[in-house]
Amino acid sequence: METPASLVSIRSAIEEELSALLRDRSAPLYEMMRYHLGWEGNALLAPGKYVRPVLCLLTCTTVGGDWRQAIPGAVALELLHNFSLVHDDIQDRSLTRRGRSTVWALWGTSQAINAGDGMYALSRLAVLRLRERVVAEERVLRCAWILDEACLALCEGQYMDIAFQARETVTFEEYEDMVGRKTGALFGCSLETGAVIGAGIGETGVRLRAAGFQLGLAYQMRDDLLDLWGDGATGKEIGADVREKKKSLPVVYGLSRDGPEGDRLREIYRKPALSPKEVEESIALLGRLGAREFCIHSAERHYREGLRLLRDAVPESRARRELEETAAYLVQRDR
């Protein structure tokens, strides 16, 4: 699916604010952060998709606000997300992200932890810059609270994700609980932050958080699918989740299946480590078991629920249609 115009049109504003936060910080620590965010020198070579900040800015417009006011809050979301990615790469021993070497692979684990921690601190400073956009103090405080709650949920989800790797099976309910914390919470935070900045603290923001949570689940389920059946355009190694024995949605589904193919998959997953050949075989087994179709159906279900909650929370408008267009991209994208 083609990237929606909304994801393209406001990227420059996000990148400008990110650059401003780091511009006067010249220590090597900040060069590591800039590298992770896609910069090499003054060139932005590998930018992120900026899905979360774009959702925040579009939501701000949808509730009647000026998206330019919300840029620091949107950038805070992007920095929080990337702090988690730096640490996630360390925990998964991932060597590449967005087609480039990961921070820990270049600078070592200890310094990568420092870079991730620093990005978390910058996310806190970024949200406070909302005051420079004449956002009311009570709205800024609410945004900071929302961000911290989402960060705690994200850490809880990451703990569960790692703990599940040592387990033979995980239920669908446990999987959804995990990704709800790891991904859904930050998506919900993105929509609520935009709503709070644009319209103030109230029921609309809470309802939009629920919509964002469902969209986050749909996004993660699509991500799980692309890890096994994508084209590699994300810059991540195809099958990395299987290699690490992560309980992604296709794997949770496959391990729950009866019959010889399900038995073979469980036999492979009982091994301490998987060889490249076993990773390849596992992906083939999951394909034959129908895991890809199950992921598509599950992501679509959560997307539809997120869309329903969004439409219930705010009236129809051009801004809401742009938000809906972006939401559709999340569950239908191919990279």
Buried (B, 14 or more C-beta within 10 A) or exposed (E): EEEBEBBEEBBEBBBEBBBBBBEEEEEEBBBBBBBBBBBEEEEBEBBBBBBBBBBBBBBBBBBEBEBEBBBBBBBBBBBBBBBBBBBBBBBBEBBBBBEBBBBBBBBEBEBBBBBBBBBBEBBBEBBBBBEEBEBBEEBBBBBBEBBBBBBEBBBBBBEBBBEBBEEEEBEEEBBBBBBBBBBBBBBBBBBBBBBBBBBBBEEBBBBBBBBBBBBBBBBBBBBBBBBBBBEEEBEBBBBBBBBBBBBBBBBBBBBBBEEEBBEBBBEBBEEEEBEEEBBBBBBEBBBEBBBBEBBBEBBBBBBEBBBEBBEEBBEEEEBBEBBBBBBBBBBBBEE
